[in-house]
Amino acid sequence: MFRIREAKAYIARSPLGFQVKYKEVRTLLLKQFPYHIHYLIDDTKQQIIILAVIHAYKNPAYEREMLVR
């Protein structure tokens, strides 16, 4: 959990600094663990919305399906 909190703080400091993977969804790969944090930036509310924390070795089709729901 510490690494996820650390990653959230990192995203908050530089929200536009990570790769856009699907439409407006950005991803951050955790350093020590094989997980991606998928998030959106809501400019109107000035919020960062965490959509999912997904294991990096999951099938990419599974990721897209989960994010579309």
Residue pairs with C-beta under 8 A, 6 or more apart in sequence:
3 30
3 31
3 32
3 33
4 30
4 35
4 37
4 53
7 28
7 30
7 37
8 37
8 48
8 50
10 28
11 18
11 28
11 37
11 39
11 48
12 48
15 26
15 39
15 41
15 48
16 26
16 41
18 26
18 27
18 28
19 26
19 27
20 26
21 27
21 38
22 64
22 67
24 40
24 41
25 38
25 39
25 40
25 51
25 67
26 38
26 39
26 40
26 41
27 36
27 37
27 38
27 39
28 36
28 37
28 39
29 35
29 36
29 56
30 36
30 37
34 55
34 56
34 57
35 53
35 54
35 55
35 56
36 53
36 54
36 56
36 63
37 50
37 52
37 53
38 50
38 51
38 52
38 53
38 54
38 63
38 67
39 48
39 49
39 50
39 51
40 48
40 49
40 51
41 47
41 48
41 49
42 48
42 49
51 67
52 63
52 66
52 67
54 63
54 66
